[in-house]
Amino acid sequence: MLEKQIEARLVKGVKALGGRAYKWVSPGNIGVPDRVVVLPGGHVEFVELKTEQGRLSKSQLVQIERLAALDQQVSVLYGAEEVDRYLKEIANEIHTP
């Protein structure tokens, strides 16, 4: 499965949960995660998507470390199965008081 197909799967799944998965483009900041996921209840998370064989670049690793150092939630998902697992996990989080 292509990365753009994996990304479309995430966007569709997040929308079904009542949220948004905004494409993140930050000029001058290469390597930022692909999507900013915003869900009901104030849940915000940065998500980087890869194919099952994909690898993070050095700039992506740096940006993920920077976000984590700011206590931000960052997920790296490899392939459609991990996207599906992620969607199930966040569905449980937003529906559990």
N, CA, C and O atoms as a GROMACS GRO file, in nm:
protein
  388
    1MET      N    1   0.085  -0.118   0.000
    1MET     CA    2   0.000   0.000   0.000
    1MET      C    3   0.089   0.124   0.000
    1MET      O    4   0.188   0.130   0.073
    2LEU      N    5   0.055   0.222  -0.081
    2LEU     CA    6   0.130   0.346  -0.090
    2LEU      C    7   0.106   0.434   0.033
    2LEU      O    8   0.003   0.423   0.099
    3GLU      N    9   0.204   0.520   0.062
    3GLU     CA   10   0.190   0.607   0.178
    3GLU      C   11   0.067   0.698   0.168
    3GLU      O   12   0.001   0.723   0.268
    4LYS      N   13   0.037   0.746   0.048
    4LYS     CA   14  -0.081   0.832   0.033
    4LYS      C   15  -0.210   0.756   0.062
    4LYS      O   16  -0.307   0.815   0.109
    5GLN      N   17  -0.213   0.626   0.034
    5GLN     CA   18  -0.330   0.544   0.066
    5GLN      C   19  -0.342   0.522   0.217
    5GLN      O   20  -0.451   0.521   0.273
    6ILE      N   21  -0.228   0.504   0.281
    6ILE     CA   22  -0.225   0.488   0.427
    6ILE      C   23  -0.273   0.617   0.492
    6ILE      O   24  -0.349   0.615   0.589
    7GLU      N   25  -0.227   0.730   0.438
    7GLU     CA   26  -0.267   0.861   0.490
    7GLU      C   27  -0.418   0.882   0.474
    7GLU      O   28  -0.484   0.932   0.565
    8ALA      N   29  -0.472   0.844   0.359
    8ALA     CA   30  -0.616   0.858   0.334
    8ALA      C   31  -0.696   0.772   0.432
    8ALA      O   32  -0.804   0.811   0.476
    9ARG      N   33  -0.644   0.655   0.465
    9ARG     CA   34  -0.710   0.566   0.562
    9ARG      C   35  -0.717   0.631   0.699
    9ARG      O   36  -0.819   0.624   0.767
   10LEU      N   37  -0.607   0.694   0.740
   10LEU     CA   38  -0.604   0.764   0.869
   10LEU      C   39  -0.705   0.879   0.869
   10LEU      O   40  -0.784   0.892   0.963
   11VAL      N   41  -0.704   0.961   0.765
   11VAL     CA   42  -0.793   1.077   0.758
   11VAL      C   43  -0.939   1.032   0.766
   11VAL      O   44  -1.018   1.091   0.840
   12LYS      N   45  -0.974   0.930   0.691
   12LYS     CA   46  -1.112   0.880   0.691
   12LYS      C   47  -1.151   0.825   0.828
   12LYS      O   48  -1.261   0.851   0.877
   13GLY      N   49  -1.061   0.750   0.890
   13GLY     CA   50  -1.089   0.692   1.022
   13GLY      C   51  -1.104   0.797   1.130
   13GLY      O   52  -1.193   0.786   1.215
   14VAL      N   53  -1.018   0.898   1.129
   14VAL     CA   54  -1.026   1.005   1.228
   14VAL      C   55  -1.156   1.084   1.210
   14VAL      O   56  -1.222   1.120   1.307
   15LYS      N   57  -1.192   1.110   1.086
   15LYS     CA   58  -1.317   1.182   1.058
   15LYS      C   59  -1.437   1.103   1.110
   15LYS      O   60  -1.531   1.161   1.163
   16ALA      N   61  -1.434   0.970   1.095
   16ALA     CA   62  -1.543   0.885   1.144
   16ALA      C   63  -1.556   0.893   1.296
   16ALA      O   64  -1.663   0.868   1.351
   17LEU      N   65  -1.447   0.928   1.364
   17LEU     CA   66  -1.449   0.942   1.510
   17LEU      C   67  -1.488   1.083   1.554
   17LEU      O   68  -1.488   1.114   1.673
   18GLY      N   69  -1.520   1.169   1.457
   18GLY     CA   70  -1.561   1.305   1.490
   18GLY      C   71  -1.446   1.403   1.497
   18GLY      O   72  -1.463   1.514   1.546
   19GLY      N   73  -1.330   1.362   1.448
   19GLY     CA   74  -1.212   1.446   1.456
   19GLY      C   75  -1.164   1.492   1.320
   19GLY      O   76  -1.232   1.476   1.218
   20ARG      N   77  -1.047   1.550   1.320
   20ARG     CA   78  -0.982   1.596   1.198
   20ARG      C   79  -0.835   1.554   1.201
   20ARG      O   80  -0.773   1.546   1.307
   21ALA      N   81  -0.782   1.525   1.082
   21ALA     CA   82  -0.640   1.492   1.068
   21ALA      C   83  -0.582   1.591   0.968
   21ALA      O   84  -0.578   1.566   0.847
   22TYR      N   85  -0.537   1.704   1.020
   22TYR     CA   86  -0.487   1.812   0.935
   22TYR      C   87  -0.349   1.779   0.880
   22TYR      O   88  -0.262   1.729   0.951
   23LYS      N   89  -0.330   1.807   0.751
   23LYS     CA   90  -0.200   1.793   0.688
   23LYS      C   91  -0.111   1.904   0.744
   23LYS      O   92  -0.151   2.020   0.747
   24TRP      N   93   0.008   1.866   0.790
   24TRP     CA   94   0.097   1.966   0.849
   24TRP      C   95   0.212   1.993   0.753
   24TRP      O   96   0.293   1.905   0.723
   25VAL      N   97   0.218   2.116   0.707
   25VAL     CA   98   0.328   2.164   0.625
   25VAL      C   99   0.383   2.286   0.697
   25VAL      O  100   0.309   2.382   0.722
   26SER      N  101   0.511   2.283   0.730
   26SER     CA  102   0.570   2.392   0.805
   26SER      C  103   0.695   2.442   0.732
   26SER      O  104   0.803   2.386   0.752
   27PRO      N  105   0.681   2.544   0.648
   27PRO     CA  106   0.795   2.594   0.572
   27PRO      C  107   0.915   2.624   0.663
   27PRO      O  108   0.902   2.689   0.767
   28GLY      N  109   1.030   2.577   0.620
   28GLY     CA  110   1.152   2.598   0.697
   28GLY      C  111   1.174   2.496   0.807
   28GLY      O  112   1.275   2.502   0.878
   29ASN      N  113   1.082   2.403   0.822
   29ASN     CA  114   1.093   2.299   0.925
   29ASN      C  115   1.074   2.162   0.862
   29ASN      O  116   0.970   2.098   0.879
   30ILE      N  117   1.174   2.118   0.788
   30ILE     CA  118   1.160   1.988   0.722
   30ILE      C  119   1.152   1.877   0.826
   30ILE      O  120   1.212   1.885   0.934
   31GLY      N  121   1.077   1.775   0.793
   31GLY     CA  122   1.068   1.658   0.879
   31GLY      C  123   0.956   1.659   0.981
   31GLY      O  124   0.948   1.567   1.062
   32VAL      N  125   0.870   1.761   0.979
   32VAL     CA  126   0.758   1.760   1.074
   32VAL      C  127   0.664   1.644   1.038
   32VAL      O  128   0.656   1.605   0.922
   33PRO      N  129   0.593   1.590   1.136
   33PRO     CA  130   0.501   1.479   1.109
   33PRO      C  131   0.396   1.515   1.003
   33PRO      O  132   0.364   1.632   0.983
   34ASP      N  133   0.344   1.412   0.937
   34ASP     CA  134   0.249   1.430   0.827
   34ASP      C  135   0.118   1.495   0.870
   34ASP      O  136   0.065   1.582   0.800
   35ARG      N  137   0.066   1.453   0.984
   35ARG     CA  138  -0.069   1.494   1.024
   35ARG      C  139  -0.074   1.539   1.170
   35ARG      O  140   0.000   1.490   1.254
   36VAL      N  141  -0.164   1.634   1.195
   36VAL     CA  142  -0.199   1.673   1.332
   36VAL      C  143  -0.341   1.623   1.353
   36VAL      O  144  -0.435   1.673   1.290
   37VAL      N  145  -0.356   1.526   1.440
   37VAL     CA  146  -0.487   1.465   1.467
   37VAL      C  147  -0.551   1.536   1.585
   37VAL      O  148  -0.493   1.545   1.693
   38VAL      N  149  -0.672   1.588   1.562
   38VAL     CA  150  -0.747   1.660   1.665
   38VAL      C  151  -0.879   1.586   1.684
   38VAL      O  152  -0.957   1.569   1.590
   39LEU      N  153  -0.904   1.542   1.809
   39LEU     CA  154  -1.022   1.462   1.840
   39LEU      C  155  -1.106   1.526   1.948
   39LEU      O  156  -1.058   1.611   2.023
   40PRO      N  157  -1.232   1.484   1.958
   40PRO     CA  158  -1.317   1.534   2.067
   40PRO      C  159  -1.252   1.510   2.203
   40PRO      O  160  -1.178   1.414   2.222
   41GLY      N  161  -1.280   1.599   2.295
   41GLY     CA  162  -1.226   1.585   2.430
   41GLY      C  163  -1.088   1.645   2.447
   41GLY      O  164  -1.024   1.625   2.550
   42GLY      N  165  -1.041   1.719   2.347
   42GLY     CA  166  -0.912   1.786   2.360
   42GLY      C  167  -0.791   1.702   2.326
   42GLY      O  168  -0.678   1.743   2.354
   43HIS      N  169  -0.811   1.587   2.266
   43HIS     CA  170  -0.699   1.499   2.229
   43HIS      C  171  -0.634   1.552   2.102
   43HIS      O  172  -0.699   1.562   1.998
   44VAL      N  173  -0.505   1.586   2.110
   44VAL     CA  174  -0.428   1.632   1.994
   44VAL      C  175  -0.301   1.549   1.987
   44VAL      O  176  -0.235   1.527   2.088
   45GLU      N  177  -0.269   1.504   1.868
   45GLU     CA  178  -0.152   1.418   1.850
   45GLU      C  179  -0.092   1.440   1.712
   45GLU      O  180  -0.163   1.465   1.615
   46PHE      N  181   0.039   1.429   1.705
   46PHE     CA  182   0.111   1.438   1.578
   46PHE      C  183   0.135   1.297   1.528
   46PHE      O  184   0.174   1.209   1.604
   47VAL      N  185   0.110   1.275   1.398
   47VAL     CA  186   0.122   1.140   1.342
   47VAL      C  187   0.208   1.143   1.215
   47VAL      O  188   0.182   1.219   1.122
   48GLU      N  189   0.310   1.059   1.214
   48GLU     CA  190   0.393   1.037   1.096
   48GLU      C  191   0.354   0.902   1.038
   48GLU      O  192   0.345   0.803   1.111
   49LEU      N  193   0.332   0.898   0.908
   49LEU     CA  194   0.290   0.775   0.841
   49LEU      C  195   0.398   0.725   0.747
   49LEU      O  196   0.463   0.802   0.676
   50LYS      N  197   0.416   0.594   0.748
   50LYS     CA  198   0.515   0.528   0.663
   50LYS      C  199   0.455   0.401   0.606
   50LYS      O  200   0.360   0.345   0.662
   51THR      N  201   0.511   0.355   0.495
   51THR     CA  202   0.476   0.221   0.448
   51THR      C  203   0.538   0.122   0.546
   51THR      O  204   0.618   0.161   0.631
   52GLU      N  205   0.503  -0.003   0.533
   52GLU     CA  206   0.558  -0.104   0.624
   52GLU      C  207   0.710  -0.110   0.616
   52GLU      O  208   0.776  -0.142   0.715
   53GLN      N  209   0.767  -0.079   0.500
   53GLN     CA  210   0.912  -0.082   0.483
   53GLN      C  211   0.976   0.056   0.499
   53GLN      O  212   1.097   0.071   0.486
   54GLY      N  213   0.895   0.157   0.527
   54GLY     CA  214   0.945   0.294   0.535
   54GLY      C  215   1.039   0.317   0.652
   54GLY      O  216   1.040   0.242   0.749
   55ARG      N  217   1.119   0.421   0.638
   55ARG     CA  218   1.214   0.460   0.743
   55ARG      C  219   1.201   0.609   0.770
   55ARG      O  220   1.171   0.688   0.681
   56LEU      N  221   1.225   0.645   0.894
   56LEU     CA  222   1.227   0.787   0.929
   56LEU      C  223   1.359   0.848   0.884
   56LEU      O  224   1.465   0.787   0.898
   57SER      N  225   1.351   0.969   0.830
   57SER     CA  226   1.473   1.041   0.794
   57SER      C  227   1.533   1.104   0.920
   57SER      O  228   1.469   1.109   1.025
   58LYS      N  229   1.656   1.150   0.909
   58LYS     CA  230   1.721   1.216   1.023
   58LYS      C  231   1.642   1.339   1.066
   58LYS      O  232   1.624   1.364   1.185
   59SER      N  233   1.593   1.416   0.968
   59SER     CA  234   1.517   1.537   1.003
   59SER      C  235   1.385   1.501   1.071
   59SER      O  236   1.340   1.573   1.160
   60GLN      N  237   1.323   1.391   1.032
   60GLN     CA  238   1.200   1.347   1.099
   60GLN      C  239   1.229   1.304   1.242
   60GLN      O  240   1.153   1.337   1.333
   61LEU      N  241   1.338   1.233   1.262
   61LEU     CA  242   1.376   1.193   1.399
   61LEU      C  243   1.399   1.316   1.487
   61LEU      O  244   1.357   1.318   1.603
   62VAL      N  245   1.466   1.416   1.432
   62VAL     CA  246   1.492   1.540   1.508
   62VAL      C  247   1.360   1.608   1.545
   62VAL      O  248   1.342   1.647   1.660
   63GLN      N  249   1.270   1.622   1.450
   63GLN     CA  250   1.142   1.688   1.477
   63GLN      C  251   1.059   1.611   1.578
   63GLN      O  252   0.995   1.670   1.665
   64ILE      N  253   1.058   1.479   1.568
   64ILE     CA  254   0.984   1.397   1.664
   64ILE      C  255   1.042   1.413   1.804
   64ILE      O  256   0.967   1.425   1.901
   65GLU      N  257   1.174   1.415   1.814
   65GLU     CA  258   1.239   1.435   1.944
   65GLU      C  259   1.205   1.573   2.001
   65GLU      O  260   1.182   1.587   2.121
   66ARG      N  261   1.203   1.675   1.916
   66ARG     CA  262   1.168   1.811   1.962
   66ARG      C  263   1.026   1.815   2.017
   66ARG      O  264   1.001   1.874   2.122
   67LEU      N  265   0.932   1.754   1.946
   67LEU     CA  266   0.794   1.752   1.992
   67LEU      C  267   0.780   1.674   2.122
   67LEU      O  268   0.710   1.716   2.214
   68ALA      N  269   0.846   1.560   2.130
   68ALA     CA  270   0.841   1.479   2.251
   68ALA      C  271   0.901   1.554   2.370
   68ALA      O  272   0.851   1.542   2.482
   69ALA      N  273   1.005   1.632   2.346
   69ALA     CA  274   1.067   1.712   2.453
   69ALA      C  275   0.971   1.819   2.505
   69ALA      O  276   0.987   1.868   2.617
   70LEU      N  277   0.873   1.855   2.424
   70LEU     CA  278   0.771   1.952   2.464
   70LEU      C  279   0.647   1.881   2.519
   70LEU      O  280   0.540   1.941   2.530
   71ASP      N  281   0.663   1.754   2.553
   71ASP     CA  282   0.555   1.671   2.608
   71ASP      C  283   0.437   1.655   2.512
   71ASP      O  284   0.322   1.645   2.555
   72GLN      N  285   0.467   1.653   2.384
   72GLN     CA  286   0.363   1.632   2.284
   72GLN      C  287   0.355   1.483   2.249
   72GLN      O  288   0.456   1.413   2.249
   73GLN      N  289   0.235   1.438   2.219
   73GLN     CA  290   0.213   1.299   2.180
   73GLN      C  291   0.246   1.286   2.031
   73GLN      O  292   0.190   1.357   1.948
   74VAL      N  293   0.336   1.193   1.998
   74VAL     CA  294   0.375   1.169   1.859
   74VAL      C  295   0.368   1.019   1.833
   74VAL      O  296   0.423   0.939   1.909
   75SER      N  297   0.301   0.982   1.724
   75SER     CA  298   0.294   0.841   1.684
   75SER      C  299   0.352   0.826   1.545
   75SER      O  300   0.329   0.909   1.457
   76VAL      N  301   0.428   0.720   1.526
   76VAL     CA  302   0.478   0.682   1.394
   76VAL      C  303   0.410   0.551   1.360
   76VAL      O  304   0.425   0.452   1.431
   77LEU      N  305   0.336   0.550   1.250
   77LEU     CA  306   0.257   0.433   1.212
   77LEU      C  307   0.309   0.378   1.080
   77LEU      O  308   0.323   0.450   0.982
   78TYR      N  309   0.338   0.248   1.081
   78TYR     CA  310   0.391   0.180   0.964
   78TYR      C  311   0.283   0.090   0.903
   78TYR      O  312   0.255  -0.018   0.957
   79GLY      N  313   0.224   0.133   0.794
   79GLY     CA  314   0.129   0.051   0.721
   79GLY      C  315  -0.014   0.060   0.772
   79GLY      O  316  -0.041   0.118   0.877
   80ALA      N  317  -0.104   0.001   0.694
   80ALA     CA  318  -0.247   0.008   0.720
   80ALA      C  319  -0.286  -0.060   0.851
   80ALA      O  320  -0.375  -0.012   0.921
   81GLU      N  321  -0.222  -0.172   0.884
   81GLU     CA  322  -0.256  -0.243   1.007
   81GLU      C  323  -0.230  -0.157   1.130
   81GLU      O  324  -0.310  -0.156   1.224
   82GLU      N  325  -0.119  -0.085   1.130
   82GLU     CA  326  -0.090   0.002   1.244
   82GLU      C  327  -0.187   0.120   1.250
   82GLU      O  328  -0.224   0.164   1.358
   83VAL      N  329  -0.229   0.170   1.134
   83VAL     CA  330  -0.329   0.277   1.132
   83VAL      C  331  -0.458   0.225   1.193
   83VAL      O  332  -0.520   0.293   1.275
   84ASP      N  333  -0.501   0.106   1.153
   84ASP     CA  334  -0.625   0.048   1.207
   84ASP      C  335  -0.615   0.028   1.358
   84ASP      O  336  -0.710   0.057   1.431
   85ARG      N  337  -0.501  -0.020   1.405
   85ARG     CA  338  -0.480  -0.040   1.550
   85ARG      C  339  -0.485   0.094   1.623
   85ARG      O  340  -0.546   0.106   1.729
   86TYR      N  341  -0.420   0.195   1.566
   86TYR     CA  342  -0.419   0.330   1.623
   86TYR      C  343  -0.561   0.385   1.634
   86TYR      O  344  -0.598   0.441   1.736
   87LEU      N  345  -0.640   0.369   1.527
   87LEU     CA  346  -0.778   0.419   1.528
   87LEU      C  347  -0.861   0.352   1.636
   87LEU      O  348  -0.942   0.418   1.701
   88LYS      N  349  -0.842   0.223   1.656
   88LYS     CA  350  -0.914   0.152   1.763
   88LYS      C  351  -0.874   0.205   1.900
   88LYS      O  352  -0.958   0.225   1.987
   89GLU      N  353  -0.744   0.227   1.918
   89GLU     CA  354  -0.694   0.278   2.047
   89GLU      C  355  -0.750   0.417   2.078
   89GLU      O  356  -0.796   0.442   2.189
   90ILE      N  357  -0.746   0.506   1.980
   90ILE     CA  358  -0.795   0.641   2.008
   90ILE      C  359  -0.946   0.643   2.022
   90ILE      O  360  -1.000   0.726   2.096
   91ALA      N  361  -1.015   0.554   1.954
   91ALA     CA  362  -1.161   0.543   1.971
   91ALA      C  363  -1.193   0.506   2.115
   91ALA      O  364  -1.286   0.562   2.174
   92ASN      N  365  -1.117   0.414   2.172
   92ASN     CA  366  -1.137   0.375   2.312
   92ASN      C  367  -1.105   0.491   2.406
   92ASN      O  368  -1.176   0.512   2.505
   93GLU      N  369  -1.000   0.567   2.376
   93GLU     CA  370  -0.962   0.680   2.461
   93GLU      C  371  -1.069   0.788   2.464
   93GLU      O  372  -1.101   0.841   2.570
   94ILE      N  373  -1.124   0.822   2.347
   94ILE     CA  374  -1.220   0.932   2.345
   94ILE      C  375  -1.358   0.890   2.393
   94ILE      O  376  -1.442   0.976   2.423
   95HIS      N  377  -1.383   0.761   2.400
   95HIS     CA  378  -1.513   0.713   2.448
   95HIS      C  379  -1.508   0.661   2.591
   95HIS      O  380  -1.609   0.616   2.644
   96THR      N  381  -1.390   0.668   2.654
   96THR     CA  382  -1.376   0.625   2.792
   96THR      C  383  -1.361   0.749   2.880
   96THR      O  384  -1.268   0.828   2.860
   97PRO      N  385  -1.452   0.768   2.976
   97PRO     CA  386  -1.443   0.887   3.062
   97PRO      C  387  -1.322   0.884   3.153
   97PRO      O  388  -1.301   0.977   3.231
   0.00000   0.00000   0.00000
